[in-house]
């Protein structure tokens, strides 16, 4: 009888860790990251749509977001250049010129990111991301009074800000 009692205790103790393993829920890294961002849709779209992100670690996710941020900044610079060429309104010309400066500055800051990541300079990544994220907002602030910002520029600005926010969040996972 004592032998059967000891066997039962042994089995319970042995199986307890397995039951915890089976009942614990593995948190998805992308969900964890995106839940901490301001513009969650941008985060989810950026990380879920890229095939490289499946099963990726934070460093690979950072590489993806840096790449997307750089492409978005280039796209936005081109968009602002086009808007500047097409407008005849002097107020808009001034605002687009200022915005072009903002997005060029953001683009130049983002150029540093691959090397900062490679050298594991996470403080440098964070500091530069904090500087870069202000640039789209500064552009948007130019349009607080009419004439208003065109929706395409606002969307591009929001997307860049959202991507840089993902970088700021991801730094905490590295």
Phi, psi and omega in degrees: 000317180296324179295318179291325177295314179296321178296319179297316178298315179302315181295318180297312180295321181291322184275345182302311179299325179294319180294323177295320179296318182290330183267347181283144181258127178281123180283131177289129183299319180296318176299317180297317180292307185295332179294341182263359182267162180281314181253083187300323181300319179296316180300307181300316181297314182298315186273327181281330184277343182272122182298337180291344186278345182297115179072014185284153174273172183302326181293320178292318177299321178297318178301318180297313184291324176298313179302312179296323179296317179296318178295320179295318180297318178296314178303316183292322175300316179295319178298313181295321177300317178296313179300320180296319180291327186274342185270149174246350180290121182299325178296316180293322178302316179296314181295317179293325176297316178296317179296320179300319176299318179299312183286329173296319179296315178300318180298317179294322177295315182296335178299333182283339191299317180301318179290323177296319178293315181301322180274003180059033177272079184289329175294316178298320177299313182296314181297317180289324177295321178298323178288317184293325184293338179287334186296312177298323179295321179296319176300310181302325180297338177294343186250024179294334176243154180301152359290147186280162178288137178290145184304324180297320179290319179298318180295316179297320178295314178298319180297316179295316178299318179296318179294318179293326176298321177298319177300315180299320179290315183298329179305324179291347180261354182270000000 
